[in-house]
Amino acid sequence: MSTPLDAFAFTSMFVLALALSAGLRTWLALRQIRHVAAHRDAVPPAFADRIGLASHRRAAAYTIARTRLGLVDDFISTGLVVILVLFGGLQWLHDLLAGLAVERPMLAQIGFVLGVSLLAGAVGLPVAWYRQFHLERRFGFNRMTPALFIGDIGRNLLVGFVLGAPLLWAILALMRGAGEQWWIPAWLVWVGFNILVLYAYPTLIAPLFNRFEPLPAGGVRERVEALLARCGFASKGLFVMDGSKRSAHGNAYFTGFGRAKRIVFFDTLLARLDANEIEAVLAHELGHFRHRHVLRRMAIAFALSAAGLWLLAWLAGRPWFYQGLGLTPTAQLMDGAALVLFFIALPAFTFPLGPLASLMSRRDEFQADAFAASHADGSALVAALVKLYQDNASTLTPDPVHSVFYDSHPPAAIRIGRLREMTPPTAEATT
């Protein structure tokens, strides 16, 4: 049985962690704003021959605007956590569902979890709307209509409920009926669910949001198919996605799992890059698969989810965990409360670990670049990256400390520098 001191100690730990993580995010954002602003009037020497000063200044302005909006978003989300935990928001929602929990405990628990999730999503909507229809429009990236924005919200809610409600029911049922080791079968359910979604996403989920058409015959398709053959890579098809109906940003990605893998190009990317550059970009993505980056990241994610569920199972049996986070749940709502509190508290304690994930991701990007340089034209990848940096208004001068925490890819100057070291001077000169 917990004592008031136990609960107070955990409350103090959580408040301290929340304050430190919020303060760290603010400090990093302010560093980014100052650093980018200080370097906005000079294009880095490595890019001076390819990117003009006007484009560099535009990227700086875009980065600063996004970072400032991120500060607002973080303030709102942190404020919501404070209201829910320290000012009785969670207890109010719990008491609202307490009557239902007596007769239909599972329905009440699902309602509690979904209610908090919907509240968090609703609080973030104004910032999302401003980002899309003011910030992105200001810099020429937005192509989404308000109707499409609202439709996307509806589709996301529908997909989230269809997929999430059964998963949530299964986890809660195991928490209630599988004993102290419930986290083991719950983890197996979680792993199976994620693998199933990976298989289903390309054909059942993604088409709800975008139109996918086969990559047309021609030079680009021939180059891509030749590259796949050289690398021994099999896929379920090459597709073009109508990314331009939402944004002017360009991208390419792999989707699916196992034999269900697809290669998808944004139409905006195909419109901007030539065949050599598209081949080089695809070679980079193939490098991730050749080095098993995707499988390793999945394995790490599944291992972390097992550790997280074990920790949740331990915390769920400690009354101070609930009381320390502002909630005294009834027995019927205990499991749903544990889930909600765990996912509210976890980010405050884990944010300082962000650089570890960024470090691993950057190492993978360097390996994929090296693979691309050895299986395609490295100078074409340099040219493609420069175009993408320019078209997407990506800053070439990020703050180094901010970048360590947030950037999954190496800074532009470092990445381009390494690629040029792997590219013969004669090949670089021809671009």
N, C-alpha and C positions, 0 to 999 in steps of 0.2 A: 504494500500500500504506500502511495506517495505521501510526502509531507509538503506543506506550503513552501518550505525551503527548496525542495527538489524542483517544484514547478517554477519558483522565482529564479532559480539558478539557470534553468533552461530558457526561460523568457529573456534573461539577461544575455545569455550566449547568442540567442537568435537576434535580438535587437542589435547587439554589437556586430554580428556577422552581416546583418542587413545594412547597417550604417557604413561599415567598411567597404562592402561590395559596391553600394551606391556611390560612396565617395570616390572609390577607385575608378568607377566608370565615368564619373564626372570629370575627374582629373585627367583621365586619358582623352576624353572628348575635347577638353580645353587645350590640351597639348596638341592634338591633331589640328584644331582650328588655328592656333598660333603658328604652328610649323608650316602648314600649307599656305597660310596668308603671307608668311615671311618669304616664301620661295615662289610666289605667284608671278613675279615679274622677270623670271629668268628660266628659260627652258634648259633642263639638264643637258650637258654637252653630248651625251650618248644619243639624244633624240633631236638635237638642234637642226639636223639636216632633213628631218622628216615631219616634225610637228612644229607648227607656227606658234608665235607668242599668243595670238588670239585664242587658239584652241587650248593652249596651256592655261591661260587665265580662266577660260570657261570651265575647264575641269576643276580648277581650284575653287571657283565660285560654287560649282555643283557639290563638290565634296564638303565644303563648309556648310552649305545649306542643309545637306543631308545629316551632317553631324549635329547641327543645332536642333533639327527636328528630332533626331534620336535622343537628345537630352530631354526634350519635352515628353517624348514617349516613355522614357525611363522614369521621369518624375511621376507621370500618371500611374504607371504600373506599380512603382514602389508605394505610391500613396494608396492604391487599392489594397496592397498587402497589409499596410498599416491599419487601414480601416477594418479589414476582415479579421485580422489577428488581435490587434490591440484595442480596437474600439467596438468589439462585439458583433461585427458583421456575420461571422460564421455562426456564432451562437444564435443570432436572430433567424438565419435561414434554417438552422437545425430545429429550433423551436417551432418554426412554421410547418415543418414536416413531421414533427414528433407524433401528432395524432394519426397521420397516415401510417407511420412506422409500426404502430401497435398491431394493425390488422394486415398490412402488406409491407413488411420490412424491406424486402428486396426492391420493390418499386420506389420506396422512400429513399433508399440508399442511392439508387441510380439517379433519382431526381436531385439528390444533394450534390453528387459529383457533377452531373450535367449542369445544374444550376450555377455552380461556381465557375465552370468552364464557359458557359454562355455569358456570364457577367464579365469575366475577363476579356472575352472577345468583344463584347459590346463597348466596353470602356476604351478599347483600342481603335474602334471604328472611326472616330473623328480624325485621328492622326493619319490613319490609312487613307481616308478620303482626301485630306489636305495633301498628303504626299502624292497621290495619283493625279489629282485635278488642279493642283496649284504648283507644287514643286516640279513634278515631272513635266507638266505642260510648259512651265516657264522655260525649261531647258530643251524643249522640243522633243521629249521622249514619249509623252503620253499619246496613245491612240485609242484608249478605252473610252467608251461612252458610259454615262451614269447607269443606263439600263444594263449594260454588260457587267458593270461593277456590282450592282445589286443582284444580278443573276448569278454571278460567281459566288456571292455570299450564300445564296439559296442552295446552289449545287454543293458547295462545301459542307453546309449544314446537313444536307441530305446524305452525302457520302459518309460524313463523320458519324451520323447517327446509325446508318445501315451497318457500317463496319464496327463502330465503336461500342454501340449498345450491347451486342452479343458478347464482345470481348470483355466489357466491363462486368456483365452478368456472370460470365465464367470465372473471372478473377474473384469477384465478391463471393460467389458460391464456394470456391475453394478456400478462401479465407475463413468462411464460416464453418465448413464441414470437413476439411482435410487435415485437421490437427495442427500441431505446432510446426510441422514441416510443410505446410501448405505452399510455401514459396517455391518448392521444387516442381510440383505439377503446374503451378502458375507460370513458372519460367518456361516450361515445355510448351504450354499453350501460347505464351508470348512469342516464342521462337517460331512455332508453326504458323501463327497468325502473320508474322512479318514475311515469312517465305511465301505464303499464299498471296499476300498483297503484291509482292514483287512479281509473281507470275501473272496476276490478274491486271496489274496496273496498265500495261501497254494496250490491251485490247478491250478492257471493260471500264476503266476509270478515266484514263487520259482523254479518250474520245468524247467524254462528257463536257470537256472544257475547250478542246481545240479540234481542228480538222487536220487529219493526216493523209497525205497523198504520196504515192510512190515517187521516189526521186526520178525525174525524167531521164530518158535515154540521152546520151550525149557525152561530151568530153569529161564533165565532172563525174558522172556515174562510172565511166570507163576507168578513170584514174582511181576512184574509190574502190572499185571491184578488184583492180589489179593490186592495190595495196593490201586489201584483205586477203587475197590469195598468197601474196608474198609472206604475210605474217601468219598464215594458217588460222585465220579467224573466221568463224562461221556465225552468221546472224540470220534472223527471221525476216530481214528486209531492210531497205534503205528508204527513209521517209522524210518528207518535208512538212513542217508544222507551220501553221499560219500564226506565228508569233506576232506578226505585224498588226494584228487586230487589237492588241493590247499595248504594245510598246515598240519603240524603235531600236531597243537593245537587241543585239544578236548573240546567238549561242549555238552550241551543238552538244548532244549528250547521248549516252547509252541508257537504255531503259530495259527492264525485264531481268530475268534471271535464268541461268542455265541455257537451254536451247531456245528459250523464248526471248532472247536478247534482240533488241532493235537498235538501229542507229538512226537518230533523229537530228535533222538540221533545221534551224529556224530559217524561214524564208528571208528574213532580214540579213542573215549571215551569207546566204547564197548570193544575194544581190550585191554584197559589198566585196567579197573575196573572189579571187580568180581560182582556177582549177588547182594550180600548184599550192596555193595557200590553204585551200580546203583540204587537200590531201595531207598537208603538214599538220593541220589542226587535228584531223582524224587520227593521224599517226601518234600524236600526243595522247589521245584518249585510248588508243590501243595499247600504249605503253603502260597505262594503269592496269589493264587486264593482264598483260604479259608478266608484269611484276607482281601480280596477285594483290594489288592494293585494295581492290574492292572486297575480295574475300577476307583479307586481313582486317579491314575496317568492320566488316560484318562480325567477324569473330570477336573483335574487341568490344563492339557494341553489345553482343550477346553476353560476353563475360561481365561487362559492367552492369547489364540489366540483372544478371544473376546476383551480383553483389548488392545491387540496389534492393532487390526483392528480399534478400536475406536480412538486410538492414531494416527494411520496413517491417518484416515479421518480428524482429526483435523490438523495435520501437512500439509496435502495435500493442504489446503487452505491458507497456509502461504508462501508468496513469499520468505521470508528470509530462509525458510527451503531448498529450491532449491539453491538459490544464495550462502548461507553459505556453501554448499557442492559442490561448483564449477560448477553449472549447471544453465543455463538460458533456460529452455525448451520452445518450441512453444506450443500453445494450443493443437495441435494434439497429442503431445507426453507427455503431462503433467502427465497423470495417470501412464503410464509406468515408467516415471522418478521418480514419488513418490514412487512406489514399490521398485525400485532399490536402491534409496537413503536410504529408511527406513531400508532395510536389510543390507546395508553397514554400517550404523551408529549404529544400535541397539547393536551389540556385544560389541562395545567399551564402551557403557554405562552400560551394564548388566553383564559383566564378574565378577565384584566384588561380585555379588550375588550368585556365584557358590556354596559356602559352604552351603547355605540353601537347595539346591537340594541334595547335598551329604549327609547332615544330615538326611533328610527324607528317602533317599534311604538306608542308613545304618540302620536306625530304622527298616525298612521293612525287611532287611536281617536278623537281629537278631530275628524278629518274625518268619520268615520262618524257620530259624534254630531251634527255639524252637518247632515249629510244627513238623519238621522232627524228632527231638529227641523223641517226644512223640508218633509218628506214625510209626517209623522205628527204626533202630539201630543207636543211636547217635554215638557210637564208629566207626561204619562203615562210617558215614559221615565225621568224623575226618580223618579216613584213606584215604577216597576219596579225601578230600581237600588237604591233604599233598601230595598225588600223583599228583594232578593237579597243585599245586604250583611248584612241582619239574619238572614235564613234560613241563609246560608252561614257566619255568624259571621266575616265578613271585618272585620278591624280598620279603624277609621276614622282611626287615628292611627299609621300606619307611620313608622318612622324614615326621614327623607328620603334619607340616603345608602344605606341598605339598599334602599330602593325604587328608586333610580336603577340599581342593579345588577341587581335581580331582577324588578321589576314591569313586565309588558308593558302594563298599563293605568295610566292616571294615578291618583294618590291620590284617594280618594273626594271629599274636600272640594273639590279643584281641579276635578274632573270635574263634580260637581254644580253648582259655582259657574258654570262656563262654560255649562252647559245652561240655568241659570236666566237668564243674561244673554241667551240666545237665545229665551227664552220670555216672551210678553207677560204682564204682571202679572195681568191678568184671568184668563188661562188657568191660571196658577199657583195663583190663589186658589180655583179650582174643584176642585182635587184633594183 
